[in-house]
């Protein structure tokens, strides 16, 4: 499995840190040149529906978020072209000392689950079910099925099948890429991961996300827009909840994989 590190070509400092992080665990990797939102238009930005994003979210995506979405989109395309699973890192992660041992087991595991988060943000609980369902051991970790959105896309492994579904269902960009990946009713990719919390971030925004023009800074939104935003947020939330209640029920009845 290839390790691809999404990083702006100009981010020499971050690239040096990532080289050190992966050198300490003795794994080869490739830098994957990210799309620089600060440079303006990119052909993939045509997928961004600004009016719909503002209608549903109250504010649109900024230049950094567009660059980040495009960068992950291109990685998914790369995965499909390779015809094999890939492990993806953003350039602001901390690699655990035992990662090589976990990485050696990833190939077989990711084929079964298609998409596996190696790091996450906030964890949330699904009423009457919990935060996640345990699936199987992965060395010192446990593969789990998350029951709610966990944010962040800084570390994950995926198969070409999952990558293709991410691509096919991302014809219209209306939210940041990590939100899209977590919205299982939109992406059509189930959200598996590993616990306990494994690959961490250094606590600094990626350079990709920092490329924001002053003209795209977000200000206050009106009460009407805030109400509309909450409506769409809860609509997405409950759509995902039903998917995960369904998965939980299949597990209870022995029908889930």
C-alpha positions as CSV (number, residue, x, y, z in Angstrom):
1,X,0.0,0.0,0.0
2,X,1.3,3.4,-1.0
3,X,1.5,6.2,1.6
4,X,0.6,9.6,0.1
5,X,1.2,12.8,2.0
6,X,-1.0,15.7,0.8
7,X,1.2,18.8,0.9
8,X,1.6,22.1,-0.9
9,X,4.8,22.1,-3.0
10,X,5.8,25.4,-1.3
11,X,5.4,24.0,2.2
12,X,9.1,23.0,2.7
13,X,8.9,23.2,6.5
14,X,6.0,20.9,6.7
15,X,7.5,18.5,4.2
16,X,10.6,18.3,6.3
17,X,8.6,17.5,9.4
18,X,6.6,14.8,7.6
19,X,9.9,13.3,6.2
20,X,11.2,13.1,9.8
21,X,7.9,11.6,11.1
22,X,7.8,8.8,8.6
23,X,11.6,8.2,8.7
24,X,11.3,7.4,12.4
25,X,9.0,4.4,11.6
26,X,11.0,3.4,8.5
27,X,8.3,3.6,5.9
28,X,8.5,4.9,2.3
29,X,6.0,7.5,1.1
30,X,5.3,10.0,-1.6
31,X,4.4,13.7,-1.4
32,X,1.2,14.4,-3.3
33,X,1.2,18.0,-4.5
34,X,-1.9,19.7,-3.0
35,X,-4.0,22.2,-4.9
36,X,-3.1,25.7,-3.8
37,X,-6.4,27.6,-3.3
38,X,-4.4,30.9,-3.0
39,X,-3.6,30.6,-6.7
40,X,-7.2,31.1,-7.7
41,X,-9.1,29.0,-10.2
42,X,-8.6,25.3,-10.7
43,X,-10.7,23.1,-13.0
44,X,-12.1,21.2,-10.1
45,X,-13.4,24.3,-8.5
46,X,-16.2,24.2,-11.1
47,X,-17.8,21.6,-8.9
48,X,-18.3,24.2,-6.2
49,X,-21.9,25.5,-6.0
50,X,-21.4,28.7,-4.1
51,X,-25.1,29.7,-4.0
52,X,-26.1,26.4,-2.7
53,X,-23.3,26.3,-0.2
54,X,-24.3,29.7,1.1
55,X,-28.0,28.8,1.2
56,X,-27.5,25.6,3.2
57,X,-24.5,26.6,5.3
58,X,-24.9,30.3,5.7
59,X,-21.5,31.0,4.2
60,X,-19.6,29.5,1.3
61,X,-16.3,27.7,1.2
62,X,-13.1,29.7,1.4
63,X,-10.1,29.3,-0.9
64,X,-8.3,27.0,1.5
65,X,-11.3,24.7,1.9
66,X,-11.6,24.5,-1.9
67,X,-8.0,23.7,-2.3
68,X,-8.3,21.0,0.4
69,X,-11.4,19.4,-1.2
70,X,-9.6,19.4,-4.6
71,X,-6.5,17.8,-3.1
72,X,-8.4,14.9,-1.6
73,X,-10.5,14.5,-4.7
74,X,-7.3,14.1,-6.7
75,X,-6.0,11.6,-4.2
76,X,-9.2,9.6,-4.7
77,X,-8.6,9.7,-8.4
78,X,-5.0,8.5,-7.9
79,X,-6.3,5.6,-5.8
80,X,-8.7,4.5,-8.6
81,X,-5.9,4.9,-11.2
82,X,-3.5,2.7,-9.1
83,X,-6.2,0.1,-8.6
84,X,-5.0,-0.6,-5.1
85,X,-5.6,0.8,-1.6
86,X,-3.7,3.9,-0.4
87,X,-2.9,5.4,2.9
88,X,-3.4,9.2,3.0
89,X,-2.0,11.7,5.4
90,X,-2.2,15.5,5.5
91,X,1.1,17.2,6.2
92,X,0.3,18.2,9.8
93,X,0.1,14.7,11.5
94,X,2.1,13.0,14.2
95,X,3.0,9.4,13.3
96,X,2.8,6.9,16.3
97,X,6.0,5.0,17.0
98,X,4.3,1.7,16.4
99,X,2.7,2.7,13.1
100,X,4.8,0.3,11.0
101,X,3.3,-2.6,12.9
102,X,-0.2,-1.4,12.3
103,X,0.5,-0.4,8.7
104,X,1.7,-4.0,8.0
105,X,-1.9,-5.2,8.8
106,X,-3.8,-2.5,7.0
107,X,-3.9,-4.1,3.5
108,X,-6.1,-7.0,4.5
109,X,-8.3,-4.9,6.9
110,X,-9.0,-2.0,4.6
111,X,-10.2,-4.4,1.9
112,X,-13.0,-5.5,4.2
113,X,-14.0,-2.1,5.3
114,X,-13.1,0.0,2.2
115,X,-12.5,3.2,4.2
116,X,-10.7,3.4,7.5
117,X,-10.0,6.5,9.5
118,X,-6.6,6.4,11.3
119,X,-7.3,9.6,13.1
120,X,-10.4,11.6,14.0
121,X,-11.6,14.7,15.6
122,X,-14.5,15.0,18.1
123,X,-16.4,11.7,18.8
124,X,-20.1,11.8,19.2
125,X,-22.7,9.3,20.5
126,X,-25.7,7.9,18.7
127,X,-28.7,7.7,21.2
128,X,-29.2,4.1,22.5
129,X,-26.2,2.8,20.7
130,X,-23.1,4.7,21.7
131,X,-20.1,6.3,19.9
132,X,-19.1,3.2,17.9
133,X,-19.4,-0.5,17.4
134,X,-16.3,-2.7,17.7
135,X,-15.5,-4.8,14.6
136,X,-12.1,-6.6,15.1
137,X,-8.6,-6.2,16.5
138,X,-5.9,-4.4,14.5
139,X,-2.7,-5.0,16.5
140,X,-3.0,-2.8,19.6
141,X,-6.1,-1.0,18.1
142,X,-9.6,-2.0,17.4
143,X,-11.5,-1.4,14.1
144,X,-14.8,0.3,14.8
145,X,-17.8,1.5,13.0
146,X,-18.5,5.1,14.0
147,X,-22.1,5.9,14.7
148,X,-21.8,9.7,14.2
149,X,-19.7,12.2,12.3
150,X,-16.1,12.3,13.7
151,X,-14.7,15.3,11.6
152,X,-11.2,15.6,10.2
153,X,-9.6,13.9,7.2
154,X,-6.0,14.1,8.2
155,X,-5.3,10.3,8.2
156,X,-7.1,7.5,6.4
157,X,-6.8,4.4,4.2
158,X,-9.2,3.6,1.4
159,X,-9.8,1.2,-1.4
160,X,-10.4,2.1,-5.1
161,X,-14.1,1.1,-4.6
162,X,-14.5,3.7,-1.7
163,X,-12.5,6.3,-3.7
164,X,-14.8,5.9,-6.7
165,X,-17.9,6.4,-4.6
166,X,-16.3,9.5,-3.0
167,X,-15.7,10.8,-6.5
168,X,-19.0,9.8,-8.0
169,X,-21.0,11.5,-5.3
170,X,-19.0,14.7,-5.1
171,X,-20.3,16.3,-8.2
172,X,-21.5,19.3,-6.2
173,X,-19.3,20.8,-3.5
174,X,-21.3,22.5,-0.8
175,X,-19.3,21.7,2.4
176,X,-15.7,21.1,3.5
177,X,-14.2,17.8,2.4
178,X,-14.1,16.2,5.8
179,X,-17.8,17.0,6.4
180,X,-18.6,15.5,3.0
181,X,-16.6,12.3,3.7
182,X,-18.4,11.9,7.1
183,X,-21.9,12.4,5.6
184,X,-22.5,8.8,4.7
185,X,-25.9,9.6,3.0
186,X,-24.0,11.9,0.6
187,X,-20.7,10.1,0.1
188,X,-22.2,6.6,0.1
189,X,-19.1,5.4,2.0
190,X,-19.5,4.0,5.5
191,X,-17.3,5.5,8.2
192,X,-15.0,3.0,9.9
193,X,-11.9,3.8,12.0
194,X,-9.6,2.7,14.7
195,X,-9.7,3.2,18.5
196,X,-8.3,4.4,20.7
197,X,-7.5,7.8,19.1
198,X,-4.4,7.0,17.0
199,X,-2.9,9.5,14.4
200,X,-3.0,13.0,15.9
201,X,-2.5,16.4,14.4
202,X,0.2,18.9,15.4
203,X,-2.5,21.4,16.4
204,X,-1.9,23.8,13.5
205,X,-4.0,24.4,10.4
206,X,-2.6,23.0,7.1
207,X,-1.1,25.6,4.8
208,X,-3.8,24.6,2.4
209,X,-6.4,25.9,4.8
210,X,-4.5,29.0,5.6
211,X,-4.7,30.3,2.0
212,X,-7.7,32.5,2.6
213,X,-8.1,35.9,0.9
214,X,-9.4,38.8,3.1
215,X,-12.4,38.9,0.7
216,X,-13.4,35.4,1.8
217,X,-13.3,35.9,5.5
218,X,-16.5,34.9,7.2
219,X,-18.6,37.5,9.0
220,X,-21.7,37.3,11.0
221,X,-24.8,35.7,9.4
222,X,-28.4,36.7,9.8
223,X,-30.8,34.9,12.1
224,X,-32.7,33.6,9.0
225,X,-29.6,32.2,7.5
226,X,-28.6,30.6,10.9
227,X,-32.0,28.9,11.2
228,X,-31.8,27.6,7.6
229,X,-28.2,26.4,8.3
230,X,-29.5,24.5,11.4
231,X,-32.3,22.9,9.4
232,X,-29.9,21.5,6.8
233,X,-27.4,20.4,9.6
234,X,-30.1,18.5,11.4
235,X,-31.4,17.0,8.1
236,X,-27.9,15.6,7.4
237,X,-27.5,14.5,10.9
238,X,-30.7,12.4,11.0
239,X,-30.0,11.0,7.5
240,X,-26.7,9.7,8.8
241,X,-28.3,8.5,12.1
242,X,-30.8,6.3,10.2
243,X,-27.9,4.7,8.2
244,X,-26.2,3.9,11.5
245,X,-29.3,2.6,13.2
246,X,-29.7,0.3,10.3
247,X,-26.1,-0.9,10.6
248,X,-26.5,-1.4,14.3
249,X,-29.7,-3.4,13.7
250,X,-27.9,-5.6,11.1
251,X,-25.2,-6.2,13.6
252,X,-27.7,-7.2,16.2
253,X,-29.4,-9.6,13.8
254,X,-26.1,-10.9,12.4
255,X,-26.6,-9.5,8.9
256,X,-23.8,-7.0,8.9
257,X,-20.4,-8.1,7.5
